[in-house]
Amino acid sequence: MSRAIYLDENEFPKSFYNVLPDLPEKIPPYVDPKTKEPASLEAMAALFPIELLKQEMNYDDRSIPIPAELREVYIERLLRPRPLVRATNLEKHLGLPPDVKIFYKREDLSPTGSHKPNTAVAQAYYGMKEGVKGYATETGAGQWGSSLAYAGMLFGMDVEVFMVRCSYEQKPYRKVMMNMFGADVKPSPSDTTQVGRKFLAEGRSSGSLGIAIAEAIERAVTTGKKYSLGSVLNHVCLHQTIIGQECIEQMKMADETPTHVFGCFGGGSNFAGIAFPFYELNRNKKAGIRLIAVEPDTVPSLTKGKYEYDHGDSAGLTPLIKMHTLGKDFMPPPIYAGGLRYHGAAPSVSLMVKHKLVEAQTVSQADVNPMAELFAKSEGIIPAPETTHAIAAVVRTALEAKRKGAAATLLFNFSGHGLLDMAAYEKPGGAGQKK
Amino acid sequence: MSRAIYLDENEFPKSFYNVLPDLPEKIPPYVDPKTKEPASLEAMAALFPIELLKQEMNYDDRSIPIPAELREVYIERLLRPRPLVRATNLEKHLGLPPDVKIFYKREDLSPTGSHKPNTAVAQAYYGMKEGVKGYATETGAGQWGSSLAYAGMLFGMDVEVFMVRCSYEQKPYRKVMMNMFGADVKPSPSDTTQVGRKFLAEGRSSGSLGIAIAEAIERAVTTGKKYSLGSVLNHVCLHQTIIGQECIEQMKMADETPTHVFGCFGGGSNFAGIAFPFYELNRNKKAGIRLIAVEPDTVPSLTKGKYEYDHGDSAGLTPLIKMHTLGKDFMPPPIYAGGLRYHGAAPSVSLMVKHKLVEAQTVSQADVNPMAELFAKSEGIIPAPETTHAIAAVVRTALEAKRKGAAATLLFNFSGHGLLDMAAYEKPGGAGQKK
């Protein structure tokens, strides 16, 4: 059996797996903050393409076919299916016994280096079909912005990205990448929106994700563009389920069933992408696979947040979402993993945590720090700072199984590489510091 | 027919293609600068593992089997075979007619982002088999150093890299990557070698590739380590021929024969890797495929250099090599493509240029500048600055064929991505500058 497990192109999933019909209760609706009434599809249509809203609120169809044209993009552009790899060298480094095994899915092998393009190309495709002129979006460190820029380039669609100003200035390479894909990138707050000018006038020029969301939403509604989100929402998690579906086929080829499936957790999309199809397996086959969302202990939305209605952004512009939240005013500490600094959580995953269908675990900065170097030195790939959180939980579980003499087959989503985040590993305490 | 063409793992080449027996004359021997006699295998054994020297001087066997253990590393670690892609979007951007086609080989899909690990893992493997303790090497911008660091990590071998000090200070991320793979990286000139201390005392502290080579060689001979080179030499080009062999099978699957094969040209290894197997096809099948090495017009070793004996390094420490050279004292201008700033050329390619079996072309900085953005905007991948030189020649040839109404099938080696070179695209005149 080879270390790397491939699928043929024709084995790429034919549909997305929609978890909504399989949840133990109907997911609570989005609520209009003014009327306190459920936000209707029609009301949200100013922001999102209709087809994405239909997916967002589809409580009936667990299988949503992937159109042939979009499927071709996944296969020919994103080079899916992507390999699943047995972490033989990491196992050796950890001294694991033969019945403690680790597998990971190579989502870093995308044009922008993470799983984000999986939903970006779908959003651009459905938007293009409806004649959407362009998207406005926000980005923190730039992973999402560069993925939507890439997708917009593929479908000939304008993309405008409001990038939190401190990242815009400190992390110029993601901005360069977005520009190269043809996107327009503005530091946020910018002087091109009302809300941006307001924050600038208040002296809050270094920006925040909340301000950037507000600017993107204003741009979308005032120009007839649409707004796009890279995580949290149901349709985003839906698109990412191609990851887990591929993994199920690949684990079969390896003649293995995972006992644990891990993903790091920020808004929820990479975790949902790998975990939801295994949730379906749990339901249908009583597989008993533990699904584990891993968050930093400094941003503990699933483990310490309240399950209640809150805004998706800090400025209070989005509909209210029932989710695990630390409160929209929560100020996350400046951890390197920008993708995990979010106060809320996907409403689908939140509901599953409430019903104990998904476990949430935290890892500390001390757990996480050695992981990038450990993975680079064993498996030879430099993980994104976000991904190191999943690795930390996997390593902890593997060593625990070893100690107890228990068997375990651990699968995790290697959600992205760290090649554009090397600064994180250069700083004191980061990996890559020569002792 | 899919845009991306894959091979199965079992279709990965079983042997390297050795071009030496197929050359029209015996390649001139390396010459000892002191005795002016051909350098013997024994004399060079202080620097290189015996097996690599045997490959270097093998004039008899055109096929050199790849050991099973090494083949496994290519398949399971470097994820070979790598896809070949039809550049359908680039063709569309250029408005090419249906009979002008462009294909490219995805060598960027390696752990360090370029073709360099193809020879690094082979050198580490053969070294390990002979009990070599470790390698010392030099690196300019860091591509080669990080690839050997990766290979050393795989085979449990010490790697020490002397990195030209100005790159060490200006391009910290490659250094961080090498450290993460466990290599020891020193800015060169360093105070850890005699020759380094000499240059430091002379005030030449910013360093050069010539000085770094000198330090690596000194370290190798004084510590019983071996010395390793990432390009130029016959055995390096030999290992890279897996690229072209895969391409031949993939072009067959696409039911196409290339009319032109391109690679950018610095020391020669990525060009040789894709071109040599097609040279064999030209010999055996009279295929008439044009093999085109593309160099910057500011470092024109193949097009303007003399074919004569010269040192491989600027310090005059290596044996004399018969090659196209601009002279060991040639000072290349500070172009972004660090991998193409070399005064000499692979002796094998030099001989083929002499016999008009390989064509050399130059591209200007003005030709090259728009290529990174063009490729990002069409194919969605950000090329390394080196690779943009090959793209510029491909685009020129494609547009010429279009103008003439001629058919052409162009294949080039997409030798690496630019994710760790984004600074090059940020500067004035680089791609990624917002107009």
Interface residues (C-beta under 8 A of the other chain):
Chain A: S2 R3 A4 Y6 E9 I75 E76 R77 L79 P83 N89 L109 P111 G113 Y150 M153 L154 P172 Y173 V176 M177 N179 M180 F181 G182 D184 V185 A372 E373 A376 K377 G380 I381 I382 L419 L420 M422 A423 Y425 E426 A431 G432 Q433 K434
Chain B: S2 R3 A4 Y6 E9 I75 E76 R77 L79 P83 N89 L109 P111 G113 Y150 M153 L154 P172 Y173 V176 M177 N179 M180 F181 G182 D184 V185 A372 E373 A376 K377 G380 I381 I382 L419 L420 M422 A423 Y425 E426 A431 G432 Q433 K434
